[in-house]
Amino acid sequence: MGTIFISHATENDAKATEFSELLISHGFADQFLDHNKEQGILGGQNWERRLEAASRRCRLVVFLVTEDWLKSDYCHLEFRFAGLQNKRRLPILAEGLTDANYALSGDATAVMRERLSQVLAVDQSIREDEPDWRDRVVLALRAADLHPDGFTADPAALPCPYPGLDVFEDTDAAAAVFFGREEEITEALEKLRALRRRPIEVGPSGPSPRRPFVVIGASGAGKSSFLRAGLLTQLRREGPGWLPLRAFRPGREPLGAFAEALARTFALYDVEMQAGDIAAALADPDQDRATHALERYAGAMREVAGRPNATIVVSIDQAEELCRTADAKSDAANARGADRLMDLLRRVLSSTPGWILALTVRSDAFNELQASLRFVDLRAEEAFDLRPIAAALFADIIVQPAKKYGVSVDPALRNRLLAAASTAEALPILSFTMECIWRARADRDRLADTDLSPGPVED
């Protein structure tokens, strides 16, 4: 099944074939086109079941929106089904279909106009009356590529492609060498899109905060890197509907760490903000003023990012630290900071749909977080269970990051490492070993078996 599903009206088969060939010419051959002789629907197959299976398994759905497409009940069903499945959707609008008031020809109906209005509401769409629309399609598909090859390696920004015992950060340079989690990234992004579509619930006591997206996993499973290099980098590229803040750990000064994350996010758009000034505004004794300050920062960030309607994603890594901020007198200020942080987030998550809270939590700390008073009304509806990367994927984790930097890995070294790291729990020490080999290598263009001294991975 193709990772790209091409939705089109039967009357536009020739147009769809031409579009498919455009994608193939740019390396996007993994696609589903219903009348394609190799990957499409063969004679005798149940076409409805085959189409549903293809659209369910794909990662991106491209809609070739024409008047014929708008007339088609089945095309509209594909559009709705992709939305319900929380797939990434990319409408390509035929010339002239620029707004819902366009004078549709022939037997245009109110239904067609409503369908066009729904298509135009999608975060990202491309119009064929734009001179560079084909180039924009290619850029959009590259941005949607969930494989690390969709990102460009940057040795200047990340000198070593192996994180060792550290975590991958939420940068494109890290995403370019973050291998082994493509399936989990796809699933998690679909859950985040579903969460974004869900309205704020209003109960007898007023609006309830939108429930957080929680990644749980054992220590060493890679939760932090998954959130940062796997999810936030993808959301940042997904289009104007998302605006992820830089991820942060609460540590001993949770409110200060959040202020630093805001300042670092402004820096992505060449805007200098002082984390201390942000923290002071958010710590205002008047909680209403503090909330308004956070909303002002959010509005300013949407403006400088050019994403006026974006959902802001606040990502707290190792959120269990918020449950353990000491209440002793020496840490009273930090405890108040943790309380204020969670009160602010609870307020914005209740007042506007433009915020999502994402957390990583160790599996053995999840119940503690759910029971914490700081997470009252912020209990996860369901947790994303991130299991350790299967040992069968270790070969890619050993070889592919180096390959992205133009460095080869000797088969003898690869085999020796694979024999030593035979279980999923060995990933952290394998990553540490690869970092040591990389830094100690004798040949700049090659990682050799002789670069590996007996060490932790073989103990």
N, C-alpha and C positions, 0 to 999 in steps of 0.2 A: 504494500500500500504506500502511495506517495505521501511525502510530508506536506506537499502543497496540493490542495484540492481546488480545481478550477470550476466554478459554477457559471453556467451560461445557458441561454435559451437555445433550443434545438435549431431555431432559424439562424442562429449565429455560429454554427459549427465551423465555418471557414474562418471567422474572426477568432474563435477559440484556438483553432489549430495554429494560426499565425502567432497568437500570443504565447502558446506553448513552445513554439520554435524559438521565440525571443528568449524565453526563460532558459531553454536548453543551451542556446548560444552563449549564455553567461554562466553556465555551470549548474543550473537548477534543473537537473534531469529527473530528480526524484519527485514526481508529480502524478496526480490522478486526473485524467481527462476521459470522460465516459466513452467517447468514440475512438480513443486511441487503441490500435490493434494489439499492442503489447500489454498495456497496463489498464485499459478500460474494461468495458463490459462485453463479454464474449457472447455469441449466439447461444441461446438456451439457458443463460444465467438469469436468475431472478433479479431484474434491474433495480427494483426498489431496495431490496435487501443489500445488494452490492453497493449502491450509492450510499446507503446509511452507514454501512461498515466503513467505507472509504472516508466519509466525512467525520466519523467518530475517531478514527485512528490518525488523522492528519494533524499537523501542528498549526497550519495557517490555511485559511480559506480566502481565495481571491474571487471576487464577484465581478463579472463583466456586465455592468449594468447598462442595458439598452431599453428601448421601449418594449421590445419583445420580452426582455427579462422581467420588466415590471408587470407585464400581462400574465406571466406564467405563475400559476399557483405553486407549482413544484419548486421553482427557483426561490420564491418567497419562503417556502417551507425550509429549503436549505439554509437560507439566511437566518431564519428564526432558530433552526436546530443548532447551527453553529454558535449562536448567541447563548442558547440554553446549555450547550456543552462548554461554554466559556472559552471557545477557540479565539485565536487572534483573527480578526476580520479585516480584509483590505479591499474595499470597493474601488473599481476602476470605472469611472463614469464616462459614458459616451459624450461626444461633443454636444453641448447645449444643455445637458442635464445638470445645471449648476445650482438650481434652487427649486424648492417645492412649488413655486408659482410658475415654473416654466410651462409654456403652452404646449402640452403634449398633443401630438397630432392624432388624427383618426378618431377611434372610439375610446379615447382616454376616459377614465372613470375616476371617481373619488377614491376608490380602492388603490388605483395606481399612484395617485398623488400621495396617499398616506404611506405607501410602500417607499416612494422616493424620499419622503420626509424621514422615515426610519433609517434609510441608508445614509442620508446626509448627516444623521446624528452620530454616526460612528466616528470615533476619535480621529482616525486617519483615513483619508480617501484621496484619490488621485484623479484628476480630470484630463481627459484626452485632448481638450482644447488648449492645454498648456504645452508650449513648444518642447519642453524637456521631460515630458511625462514618462517616456520610456526609461530615461536615466533615473527618474525618481522611483519607478517600480523596482529597478535593480537595487537601488540603495535601500529601499524598504525591505526587500527580501533578504538582503545581507544583514540588515539590522535584526531581522526576525530569526536568523539562523541561531539555533540553540546550541550548536556545536562550538567548541572553542575556536575552530577555524573561522568562525564568523567575526572574530576579533583579531586585530593585528598585534603581533608580538612587539614589545617595546623594551629592548634590553637596557636602554638608557633610564627608563622609569623603574624597571624591575630587573636589576643585574643578574639575579639568580632565579631561574624558573621553578625552583623547588622551595616551598616555604619552610622546610625544616620543621621545627616544633612551634613555629609561629602560625598565624592564620593568613590566608589570602585576604587582601583588602578588597573593597568595593570599587575597583578601578578596571578600566578596559585592559590594562596591561596584565592584571591578575586573571581576568576572565579568559584571556587568550591562552593560558596554560593550565586552566582548571578543567581537568579531564575526569571522566568516569561518572558524571551525574546528569547526563542529558535527559534520561527518562524522568528522573525525580524533578528536574527543573520544569519540564513540560507540565507535569501533574501539579506542582505547586503554583505555577503561574495561572493555571486554570482555576485553582481554588481562590487565588487572590482576585481574579477577575469576577468570580462569583460573589465574593465578599464585597467588592466594590459596587456591584449591581444591587445588593440587598439594601432596602431602605432602612432608615433608623426606626426602631420600634418605639411606639408610644404606649405606655401603660397608664394605669390609674394615677400613679405618682409623677407622671411626666415622661419625657423621652429617656430611653435607655441607651447607654453608650454602645457603639458598634463593637461587637465582640472581636478580640484580637486574633491574628493569625499566629499560631504557635508552632514552632519547629522543636520537637523533642527528640532526644537521642542519647545514647550512652556517651560517657566521656571518651573522646577520641574518635567519635563517629564522623566528625567534620561539620558540625552544625554551623559554626561561625563562618567558615569558608563558604559553605553552601548558601547561607543568607547573603553574604557580602558579594563574593565573586560570581555566585550562581544566579541569585534572584535580583538583587538591586541593580546590577549592571544591565540585566535584560530589561527591567522596568524602565530604566533611564533611556533606553533606546526604543522602547515600544511605541512612543508617540506622545502627543501633547496631553494625553489623559493621565499621565503619571508624573510625580515629582518626588523621588525618593530622597530623603535626607541621608547624610553619611551615617553609617552605623556607629554605635557607641556602646561601651560597657559602663554600667552605673558606677562601679568602683566605690570609693569612700565619699565622693562628692557627686551624687547623681544629677543634681540640678546643674552644676558646673559642667558635667560631661555632656548633658543635653545642649547647653549653650554652646559648647565647643563644636558639637555636631552641626548646629545651625550655622555657626561662623564658617566652618569648613565647607558647608554646602554653598553658601554665598560665594566662597572663593572659587568654586567651579565655574561661576559665571562672572569672574573678574570683579567681584564686589567685595571690598574689605570691610569686615565687621569685627568688632572687638568682643570676644567671648565674655569678658568681664562685664561689659556694658549690657549684653544680653542677659546674663545671669542676674545682674542687679535689677533689671526691669521685671524679670520673671519672679524674683523673690519679693516684690513689692508686698508690704503687709496687707494692702487692700487686694483681695483675691480677684475682684472684678477688674481692677486696673491691670493686674498681672495677666489675666486672660485676654484682655483687649490688646495688651502688648504682644502676646504670642500671635494673636490673629493679625496684628499689623505686620509682624515679621513674615508671617505666612503669605500675606497679600503682596508684600514687597518681593518675596522670593518668586512667587508665581509671575510677577511682572518682569523681573530681570531674566527669568528663564524663558519668557515668551510662552508660558503655559497657563493662561488665565483661569482655566476651569479644571486644572489638574488636581488629582487626589494626592495629598502629601502622605508619604509613608514614613512613619517614625519607627526606626529599627533599633531595638534594645537587645544587645547580645549578652548572653548569660544573665537573663533577667532575674534569676533566683537571687542574685546579689541584692536586689531591692527588698527581699524578704528578710535580709539579715543585717541591714544597716543598724548598727548598735544604737540603743536608746540611752546609753550611759551619758553622764554629763559632758564628758570629753568629746562625745560625738553627737551632742544634741543638735548642733547646727546642721550636720549632715543628715540626721534623721528628719529634721524639719524640711530639708531640701528634698529628700525622697518623698515625703508626704506631699509637698507642693508640686513636685513633678507629676505624680500620679493624679493629683486633683486637677491640674491643668489639662492633662491628657483626657481625663474623664469628661471634663467640661467640653472640650472641642469635639470629642468623639460623640457627644450627645447632641450638640447644637448644629452640626453641619455634616453632610455626607462627604465632605472633602478631605477626610482624614482616615487613615488606617494605621493601626498599631501592629507591628510584627515583632515577635519575640523568639529568642532561642532559650531553651531550658533543658537542663539535664533530666533524663528520665526519672532518676531517683529523687528529684526536687520538684517534680510537677505537682504532686499533691500539696506540697507545702505552698507553692505559688497560688494554687487554686483556693487555698484556705486563708491566705494572707488578707488582712484588712486593707492593705494597700491596693489589692486587686478586687475589691468589692465591685460588683457590676461589670467586671472586666474578665470574667471567666471565659475561657476558650470554649467555643461550641464543639469543636473537634480539633485534635492536635494532628499535625503532620508528622508522622513517625518516620524519622530518617534512620534507616538501618546502616550499618557499616558498609563501605564499598566492598563488593564481592571480590575475593582474591583473584577471580578469573579476569578482572579488569586491571590488575596491577601492571600487566605488560604495557598497556597504554600509558599508565601513570609514570612508568619508568622511561619509556622511549619518547612519547609524543612531546612533552615540554621541551626537551633538548632539541628535538627535530624542528620545533618552531623557531629556535634560535640558530638553526643551521649547524647543529652539532649532532653527530651520530653516536649511537650506543652500541658497543660491541655485543654480538649475540652471546658470547661467553659471559660477559658481565650481567646481561639481562637474565640469563638462565640461572646464574649463581644467586642473584637476588631473589628471583621467583622461588627457587628451592628453599631459601631461608625464610622468606615471608609467605608462608603457606596458608595463613588464616587471615580473615578480615580484620582482626584486632591488631595485626602487625602494621597497619597503615602509618600510624604516627612515626614509628621507628624507621620504617622504610623511607618516609619523607625526609627524616633527619639524615639518614645515611646518604640519600641522593644529594642533599645539600652539601654534605661533607665531600663527596666525590667531585661534585661540580667545582667547588672552590679549590680542591687540591689537584685537579686534573693536570697532567703533564702536557697534553696536546689540546690546544685551544679548540680544535674542530672535532674532537673525539673523546668519548668516555670509554676507557679501557678497563679490562679486568684487573690490570696491574694497578689501577688507581684506587682499588678497594683494599684497604688493610682489614685484617680481622677486627670486627667491631660489633656494635650493639645488634645489628640486624642478624648476625650469625651466632649470637650468644644464646 
